[in-house]
Amino acid sequence: MKRRDILKGVGMAAAAAGLAACSQSGQNTGAAVADEGPRQWKMVTSWPTNFPGLGTGAARLAERITQATGGRITVKVFGSGELVPPFEVFDAVSRGTAEIGHSAAYYWKGKAPAAPFFCAVPFGLNAQEMTSWLRVGGGLELWRELYAPFNLVPFPAGNTGVQLAGWFRKPINGIGDLQGLKMRIPGLGGDVLQAVGGVPVNLPGAEIFSSLQSGAIDAAEWVGPYNDLAFGLHRVAKYAYYPGWQEPGPTLEAIFNKTAFDALPDDLKAIVDACCAAVNDEMLAEYTARNQQALDSLVREHGTQLRRLPDDVLGALKRAAEDVLDNLANSDPFARRAWNSIRAFRAQAQAWHSVSEEAYYQARR
């Protein structure tokens, strides 16, 4: 029996509430609210139902909340397109069509230019650093301030770790090969690709395979080997490139309708917080365990050509990323606050990791 199957019901609820009460996440939004009885909540997602990692992470969050609250909140999950289209999750939760959404903040840059900072920043924070910035470094407070006018309360609720740079139909030998390249790549990564002459295309995951197969796009980044193998991207693109400069530590979000969330008594708010934190950690653990297994299969069984992006390409992308991020910060006051916060935290984390994580990796080789 798995540990998560044991930690359920009232016992899990008490443990989760106790852990969350000790956190510094700032979840207490006011005076205690009387419990109004069982709640039947809907969760809409941007992922196919039960898709490995992403879809199962959303389902796990719904299950955890239902179990940990002892049924005081029962959550039913609707996958991509079942209740709303994948890119309408934000609006659906904002207006109360659903109480919870599971998606990625960089999809909403058209609504709030600073939103992508709370998902993935090119050459930015990795998964460990993102979680630390959000939970301890002030990022979560900024995120909630940004989403409050939309009647939303966000939580970090998943992370895939550093992704692949993408799947390409043709090899990338130099920066010139990105000129005119049509690539499925969302968020700030898409802006960087455009800055070096590429053509970013924003597509939901379910449309990537067919778009690559038809030639509508020349390349695509999705997640990493675990998910990319499940989507069969190796069947329509031969070359897989790394490192994932565009999404070094993408945080997935659980967004709650603020009206519904604020109506919860404090113990349920604490349980929701603890469940999101648990799922955030578990998803990263799953990807860490599964990605190399999938990559071995892609290379050994399916003939995928795994290649590192040339240094001149990475250098050009990094320079373009700094320009894109500075330009965005100069155009939007909230983006400036978010970028300044991330940049300062990145410098701090990088200095420490140079004598901790990086030094250990070197010693372990």
C-alpha positions in Angstrom: 0.0 0.0 0.0 1.3 3.4 -0.9 2.0 6.0 1.8 -0.5 8.5 0.3 -3.2 5.9 0.6 -2.6 5.5 4.3 -2.5 9.2 5.0 -6.2 10.0 4.4 -9.4 10.9 6.2 -9.4 12.7 9.4 -5.9 11.7 10.3 -4.5 13.3 7.2 -6.6 16.4 7.7 -5.3 16.9 11.1 -1.7 16.5 10.0 -2.1 18.7 7.0 -3.7 21.5 9.0 -1.0 21.3 11.6 1.8 21.5 9.0 0.1 24.4 7.2 -0.5 26.3 10.4 3.3 26.3 11.0 4.1 27.5 7.5 4.9 31.1 6.4 2.6 31.1 3.4 0.3 33.8 4.7 -2.9 31.8 4.1 -5.0 33.3 6.9 -7.0 35.9 5.0 -9.0 37.2 8.0 -11.2 36.1 10.9 -12.3 32.6 11.2 -15.3 31.7 8.9 -18.1 29.4 10.0 -18.2 26.1 8.1 -21.2 26.0 5.8 -21.2 22.2 5.4 -20.0 20.0 2.5 -18.9 21.7 -0.7 -19.0 20.2 -4.1 -16.2 21.8 -6.1 -15.1 21.5 -9.8 -11.5 21.6 -11.0 -10.8 22.5 -14.6 -7.4 21.8 -16.1 -5.3 22.5 -19.1 -4.2 18.9 -19.4 -5.7 15.7 -20.8 -7.5 13.7 -18.2 -5.0 11.4 -16.3 -2.1 12.4 -18.6 1.1 11.3 -16.9 2.5 13.8 -14.4 0.4 16.8 -15.3 -3.1 15.3 -15.5 -2.4 12.8 -12.7 -1.0 15.6 -10.6 -4.2 17.6 -10.9 -6.2 14.4 -10.1 -3.9 13.8 -7.1 -4.6 17.3 -5.8 -8.3 16.8 -6.0 -8.1 13.4 -4.3 -5.9 14.8 -1.5 -8.2 17.8 -0.8 -11.2 15.5 -0.8 -9.6 13.0 1.6 -7.8 15.5 3.8 -10.9 17.5 4.5 -12.9 14.3 5.3 -15.3 15.1 2.4 -16.0 18.6 3.6 -14.7 19.6 0.2 -15.3 17.1 -2.6 -13.4 17.9 -5.8 -14.4 16.6 -9.3 -11.8 17.0 -12.0 -12.6 18.0 -15.6 -9.7 17.5 -18.0 -8.8 19.8 -21.0 -11.9 20.5 -23.1 -14.3 18.5 -20.9 -15.9 21.6 -19.3 -13.8 24.5 -20.7 -11.0 24.6 -23.4 -7.5 24.4 -22.0 -6.7 28.1 -22.4 -9.9 29.2 -20.7 -9.1 27.8 -17.2 -8.2 31.2 -15.8 -11.4 32.8 -16.9 -13.6 29.9 -15.8 -12.2 30.0 -12.3 -12.2 33.8 -12.1 -16.0 33.9 -12.9 -16.8 30.9 -10.7 -17.7 28.3 -13.4 -15.3 26.2 -11.5 -13.8 26.7 -8.0 -10.3 25.4 -8.9 -8.1 25.4 -11.9 -4.8 23.5 -12.6 -2.7 25.1 -15.3 0.4 27.2 -15.9 0.7 31.0 -15.3 2.5 31.7 -18.6 -0.7 31.0 -20.5 -2.2 34.2 -19.1 0.4 36.9 -20.2 -2.3 38.5 -22.3 -4.3 39.1 -19.2 -1.4 40.1 -16.9 2.0 40.7 -18.5 3.8 39.7 -15.3 2.0 36.3 -15.0 4.8 34.2 -16.8 7.2 35.2 -14.0 5.3 32.8 -11.7 5.7 29.8 -14.0 9.0 29.9 -15.9 11.6 32.4 -16.7 14.2 31.7 -19.4 17.6 31.1 -17.8 15.8 31.8 -14.5 15.1 29.7 -11.4 15.2 26.0 -11.3 12.5 23.9 -9.5 14.2 24.1 -6.1 14.8 27.8 -6.4 11.3 28.5 -7.7 9.7 26.8 -4.7 12.0 28.6 -2.3 11.4 32.0 -4.0 7.6 31.5 -3.9 7.4 30.1 -0.4 10.1 32.0 1.4 11.5 34.7 -0.9 8.3 36.8 -1.4 7.2 35.4 -4.7 3.9 34.0 -3.5 2.8 37.4 -2.0 3.5 39.0 -5.4 1.7 36.3 -7.2 -1.4 36.7 -5.1 -1.3 40.5 -5.4 -1.2 40.1 -9.2 -4.2 37.6 -9.3 -6.4 39.3 -6.7 -8.1 41.7 -9.2 -9.1 38.6 -11.2 -10.8 37.1 -8.1 -8.2 34.3 -7.9 -5.9 32.9 -5.2 -2.9 31.0 -6.7 -0.8 28.2 -5.1 2.3 26.4 -6.5 1.0 22.9 -7.2 3.5 21.1 -9.4 6.9 21.3 -11.0 8.5 19.2 -13.7 12.1 20.3 -13.2 14.4 21.4 -16.0 12.7 20.5 -19.3 14.1 19.6 -22.7 14.8 22.4 -25.1 12.4 20.8 -27.5 11.8 18.4 -30.5 13.0 19.5 -33.9 12.3 18.1 -37.4 15.8 19.2 -38.5 19.1 19.6 -36.7 20.1 22.9 -35.1 23.7 23.6 -35.9 23.8 27.4 -35.4 21.7 30.4 -34.6 20.7 30.8 -38.2 18.7 27.6 -38.1 16.3 29.3 -35.8 15.5 32.0 -38.4 11.8 31.5 -39.4 11.5 28.3 -37.4 7.9 27.8 -36.4 7.9 26.3 -32.9 5.3 25.6 -30.3 6.7 27.4 -27.3 4.6 29.5 -24.8 5.3 32.2 -22.4 8.5 34.2 -22.2 10.4 31.5 -24.0 8.3 32.2 -27.1 9.2 35.9 -26.8 12.9 35.0 -26.7 12.6 32.7 -29.7 10.9 35.6 -31.6 13.7 37.9 -30.6 16.3 35.7 -32.4 14.2 35.3 -35.5 11.9 32.3 -34.7 8.1 32.2 -34.9 6.5 31.1 -31.6 3.2 29.3 -31.8 1.0 28.7 -28.7 -0.8 25.4 -28.9 -2.4 23.2 -26.2 -0.6 19.9 -25.6 -3.2 17.8 -27.4 -2.5 19.6 -30.7 1.3 19.3 -30.8 1.7 15.9 -32.4 -0.7 16.6 -35.3 0.9 20.0 -35.9 4.4 18.5 -36.1 3.1 15.7 -38.2 1.5 18.0 -40.7 4.4 20.4 -40.9 2.3 23.3 -39.5 5.2 23.7 -37.0 8.8 22.8 -37.3 9.6 22.2 -33.6 7.9 22.0 -30.3 8.7 22.0 -26.6 6.3 20.2 -24.3 7.7 19.0 -21.0 10.4 16.4 -21.0 11.0 12.7 -21.9 8.4 11.3 -19.5 5.5 13.3 -21.1 7.1 13.6 -24.6 7.3 9.8 -25.0 3.6 9.5 -23.9 2.7 12.0 -26.6 4.8 10.2 -29.2 6.7 13.3 -30.3 9.6 11.1 -31.3 7.5 9.7 -34.1 7.2 13.1 -35.8 10.5 14.8 -34.8 13.8 13.1 -34.8 16.0 15.5 -32.8 15.6 16.2 -29.1 17.7 19.0 -27.8 18.8 20.1 -24.3 19.1 22.0 -21.9 15.7 23.5 -21.4 16.8 27.1 -21.2 13.2 28.2 -21.7 11.7 26.4 -18.7 14.3 25.6 -16.0 11.8 25.1 -13.2 8.3 25.6 -14.4 5.8 25.9 -11.6 2.3 24.7 -12.2 -0.5 26.5 -10.5 -3.6 25.6 -8.6 -5.9 28.7 -8.8 -8.9 29.0 -6.6 -11.9 31.2 -7.0 -11.2 33.9 -4.4 -14.8 34.2 -3.3 -15.1 30.4 -2.7 -11.7 30.2 -1.0 -12.3 33.2 1.3 -15.6 31.5 2.4 -13.6 28.5 3.8 -13.0 28.3 7.5 -9.3 28.6 8.5 -8.7 24.9 9.0 -9.8 24.1 5.4 -7.7 26.9 4.1 -4.7 25.4 5.9 -5.5 21.9 4.5 -5.7 23.2 1.0 -2.4 24.9 1.4 -0.8 21.7 2.7 -2.3 19.6 -0.1 -0.9 21.9 -2.8 2.5 21.9 -1.2 2.5 18.1 -1.1 1.5 17.8 -4.7 4.1 20.3 -5.7 6.8 18.1 -4.1 5.4 14.9 -5.4 5.2 16.0 -9.0 8.9 17.0 -9.0 9.8 13.6 -7.4 7.8 11.8 -10.1 9.5 13.6 -13.0 13.0 13.1 -11.4 12.3 9.4 -11.2 10.6 8.9 -14.6 12.5 11.2 -17.1 15.7 9.2 -17.4 13.7 6.0 -17.8 11.8 7.6 -20.7 14.9 9.1 -22.2 16.6 5.7 -22.3 13.6 4.3 -24.1 13.6 7.2 -26.6 17.2 6.9 -27.5 17.7 3.1 -27.3 14.4 1.8 -28.6 13.1 4.6 -30.8 16.3 6.1 -32.3 15.9 9.6 -31.0 18.9 11.8 -31.7 19.6 13.5 -28.3 21.8 16.6 -28.8 23.0 19.6 -26.8 22.3 23.0 -28.2 25.5 24.6 -29.6 27.2 27.1 -27.3 26.6 30.0 -29.7 22.9 29.2 -29.9 22.6 29.1 -26.1 24.7 32.3 -25.8 22.4 34.1 -28.3 19.3 32.9 -26.5 20.6 34.0 -23.1 21.4 37.5 -24.4 18.0 37.8 -26.0 16.4 36.6 -22.8 17.9 39.4 -20.8 16.7 41.9 -23.3 13.2 40.5 -23.4 12.9 40.4 -19.6 14.3 43.9 -19.2 11.9 45.3 -21.9 9.0 43.6 -20.3 10.0 45.0 -16.9 10.3 48.5 -18.4 6.8 48.3 -19.9 4.9 47.0 -16.9 5.4 48.2 -13.3 4.3 44.8 -11.8 6.6 42.9 -14.2 9.5 45.1 -12.9 8.8 44.2 -9.3 8.6 40.5 -10.2 11.8 40.5 -12.3 13.8 42.5 -9.8 12.7 40.0 -7.1 13.6 36.9 -9.2 16.9 38.4 -10.3 18.0 39.1 -6.8 16.9 35.7 -5.6 18.7 34.0 -8.5 21.9 35.7 -7.6 21.6 34.6 -4.0 20.7 31.0 -4.9 23.4 30.8 -7.5 26.1 31.9 -5.0 25.0 29.3 -2.5 24.6 26.5 -5.0 28.1 27.1 -6.3 29.5 25.8 -3.0 26.6 23.3 -2.4 24.7 21.7 -5.2 27.2 22.4 -8.0 30.2 21.6 -5.9 28.7 18.3 -4.8 27.8 17.3 -8.4 31.5 17.9 -9.4 32.7 15.9 -6.4 30.4 13.0 -7.1 31.5 12.5 -10.7 
